[in-house]
Amino acid sequence: MKLRNLALLLTVLLLMSCNQSDSTNETPSAETTNADNIQSQSSMNDNAPAVQDEPQREGKVIARVNGQPLYEEDLNGRNLEYLISEEIIYQEGVRQGLNKQYRNQVRDFEKSLVIRGTKESILENAEPTKEVSFEEIQNYYEKNKDKYMHVRINEISFPDSNLGNEIIEKAKGGEDLQNIANSYPDLVITVNDIGYNRSMVKHFKTREVGTVSEVIQKPDGTFSVLKIVEVKDIPLNASKKPIRHILEARRKSIMFESYSRKIANENNMTIEIIK
C-alpha cells in the first residue's frame, strides 16, 4: 500500500515538472513580437540609403554608395573618385530635401522631351507634304516686307524731357539732328549714329526715311528721340531660306494642332478654357 502511494506521488511530481518546462518554452506573445519587429525596422531605417532604390539598369556596376549602384557608363571620362564624391553630395542634398526644389523643373523638362518625341513619331508616320513653293515665299515676302529691310537710325539725347516735343517737331520738319543739338548751346545734347539696329525699330510706327520716334527715357536718366535716316531692302533672294523655314514651321504647327484635336476627339478628352 505504501509502495503504491509512493509511486503515485512520483507520477504527480513528474507531471508537474513537465508542465513547468512547457510554460518556459511557450511562443512569445503578440505584443513581444511586435515590439521586436519595430525595434528591428528602426535599426534597418537607421542604415537605409538617403535616396530610394532606383530601377535596375543594364550595365556594369563599378561601385555602390550607401547601397546605390554607380555604373561604368556614368564615368564619361571622369575618374571613379569624382563619381563617388558626386553621388555622396547628391544623397546629402536629397537628405536635406533640396530635390523638392527642382521637381517642377524636372517635370517640365520631362514633358518637353515627351512632346518632342511624340512629334517626331507623328512626323515619321505622317504623309509627305509638298515643298514650299517659290510663289508662297514671294507672297510672304511682299506681305511682310517691313521685316526684310535694314533701317539706319540716328539718336539725339538730351537731359530734360520738357525739350522732347520741341525736338520732335524740329526733327519732323526735316531739320538735321546735329543742327538741333547746336541750337541748345547751354545744354549737353549729343547726336549718335546707332547704325542698323533691329532692336530699336520697335520705336517707329512706320519704317520710312525721316520717321521720328516719341521721347524715350534711357537707363541713365536722360532722354532721346530717334530718327530713321536710311532704309535698305533685303533682297528676296537673300531672304528665301529663312522664309522657307518660317512657312515649313507654320505648316507643322497647323498639322500638329489638327492632329491633337483628332486625338482629343477619339479619346473623349475634355478641353476647358478658363478666362
C-alpha positions, 0 to 999 in steps of 0.5 A, spaced: 500 500 500 505 504 501 509 502 495 503 504 491 502 511 494 509 512 493 509 511 486 503 515 485 506 521 488 512 520 483 507 520 477 504 527 480 511 530 481 513 528 474 507 531 471 508 537 474 515 538 472 513 537 465 508 542 465 513 547 468 518 546 462 512 547 457 510 554 460 518 556 459 518 554 452 511 557 450 511 562 443 512 569 445 506 573 445 503 578 440 505 584 443 513 581 444 513 580 437 511 586 435 515 590 439 521 586 436 519 587 429 519 595 430 525 595 434 528 591 428 525 596 422 528 602 426 535 599 426 534 597 418 531 605 417 537 607 421 542 604 415 537 605 409 540 609 403 538 617 403 535 616 396 530 610 394 532 604 390 532 606 383 530 601 377 535 596 375 539 598 369 543 594 364 550 595 365 556 594 369 556 596 376 563 599 378 561 601 385 555 602 390 554 608 395 550 607 401 547 601 397 546 605 390 549 602 384 554 607 380 555 604 373 561 604 368 557 608 363 556 614 368 564 615 368 564 619 361 571 620 362 571 622 369 575 618 374 571 613 379 573 618 385 569 624 382 563 619 381 563 617 388 564 624 391 558 626 386 553 621 388 555 622 396 553 630 395 547 628 391 544 623 397 546 629 402 542 634 398 536 629 397 537 628 405 536 635 406 530 635 401 533 640 396 530 635 390 523 638 392 526 644 389 527 642 382 521 637 381 517 642 377 523 643 373 524 636 372 517 635 370 517 640 365 523 638 362 520 631 362 514 633 358 518 637 353 522 631 351 515 627 351 512 632 346 518 632 342 518 625 341 511 624 340 512 629 334 517 626 331 513 619 331 507 623 328 512 626 323 515 619 321 508 616 320 505 622 317 504 623 309 509 627 305 507 634 304 509 638 298 515 643 298 514 650 299 513 653 293 517 659 290 510 663 289 508 662 297 515 665 299 514 671 294 507 672 297 510 672 304 515 676 302 511 682 299 506 681 305 511 682 310 516 686 307 517 691 313 521 685 316 526 684 310 529 691 310 535 694 314 533 701 317 539 706 319 537 710 325 540 716 328 539 718 336 539 725 339 539 725 347 538 730 351 537 731 359 530 734 360 524 731 357 520 738 357 525 739 350 522 732 347 516 735 343 520 741 341 525 736 338 520 732 335 517 737 331 524 740 329 526 733 327 519 732 323 520 738 319 526 735 316 531 739 320 538 735 321 539 732 328 546 735 329 543 742 327 538 741 333 543 739 338 547 746 336 541 750 337 541 748 345 548 751 346 547 751 354 545 744 354 549 737 353 545 734 347 549 729 343 547 726 336 549 718 335 549 714 329 546 707 332 547 704 325 542 698 323 539 696 329 533 691 329 532 692 336 530 699 336 525 699 330 520 697 335 520 705 336 517 707 329 510 706 327 512 706 320 519 704 317 520 710 312 526 715 311 525 721 316 520 717 321 521 720 328 520 716 334 516 719 341 521 721 347 524 715 350 527 715 357 534 711 357 537 707 363 541 713 365 536 718 366 536 722 360 532 722 354 532 721 346 528 721 340 530 717 334 530 718 327 530 713 321 535 716 316 536 710 311 532 704 309 535 698 305 531 692 302 533 685 303 533 682 297 528 676 296 533 672 294 537 673 300 531 672 304 528 665 301 531 660 306 529 663 312 522 664 309 522 657 307 523 655 314 518 660 317 512 657 312 515 649 313 514 651 321 507 654 320 505 648 316 507 643 322 504 647 327 497 647 323 498 639 322 500 638 329 494 642 332 489 638 327 492 632 329 491 633 337 484 635 336 483 628 332 486 625 338 482 629 343 476 627 339 477 619 339 479 619 346 473 623 349 478 628 352 475 634 355 478 641 353 476 647 358 478 654 357 478 658 363 478 666 362 
